[in-house]
Amino acid sequence: MVPLSFEFYPPKTDEQRAQLDRTARRLKTHAPEYVSCTFGAGGSTLSYTPETVRRLHQQHGFEAAPHLSCVGGTREEIRELLKLYRAIGCRRLVALRGDLPSGMGHPGDLRYAAELVAFIRAETGRHFRIEVAAYPETHPQAEDAQTDLRHFKAKVDAGADAAITQYFYNADAYFRFVEDARRLGVQVPIVPGVMPIANFSQLRRFSEACGAEIPRWIGRRMAGYGDDAAAIREFAADLVAGLCRRLIEGGAPALHFYTLNLARPTQAVLARLR
């Protein structure tokens, strides 16, 4: 089995914190290499991300990697966050450009993820292992696939150690992206991001927003199950486990699961892989 990592988002309520704790305990049995914690742009979860990272690190014993975004942050604010994460004991970061929330006029001092990676390296040297994002099906705001690849290479050239991809359900898109990146001279590990399917309607909305493609046949199969929730869960877990097997057999260096703070969908996939 390849190394695993899990992504969580910062809870805002006591009920959500209890949910995160339950999920963290259940997924810890799979011995992840690390867990990451997302970052809300514009300060919406700014105070929650460090709190959650501390909780995951100190209470649950994970190596925790906070997401750090360009959006809405000055250099000084990012500098202070880097100091805080060092103090907590973090040795990894996920550096992202982030998306500007609607109505928010100030994008921050740094415009691109490559600038953020360079800033982190200038401030902290090699203290942090830096992960960046990659888009096998092309970033939805990119001019074209080749431009997107050049932006990806710029992040690696700025000092990124590895990449985590947007989720996808077409393994060929991942393999082609890795091949194209290698042809450009990018040699860092490119880890596929995996989205277990918990709620298909929600997944469809996510996918439309972030540019991830759901193959038409998957939607047709889901529709065919109607209200049979058990059949949908079984099909979803089989589907994603099959994708993971193909990725591993094709040389993927690890798997990064987007958990949405839920344990069961990810556990169902991992049970099939083991």
Buried (B, 14 or more C-beta within 10 A) or exposed (E): EBBBBBBBBBBBEEEBBEBBBEBBEBBBEBEBBBBBBBBBBBEBBBEBBBBBBBBBBEEBEBBBBBBBBBBBBEEEBBBEBBEBBBEBEBEBBBBBBBBBEEEBEEBBBBEBBBBBBBBBBEBBEEBBBBBBBBBBBBBBEBEEBEEBBEBBBBBBEBBBBBBBBBBBBBBEBBBBBBEBBEEEEBEBBBBBBBBBBBBBEEBBEBBEEBBBBBEEEBEEBBEEBEEEEEBBBBBBBEBBBBBBEBBBEEEBBBBBBBBBBBBBBBBBBBEBBE
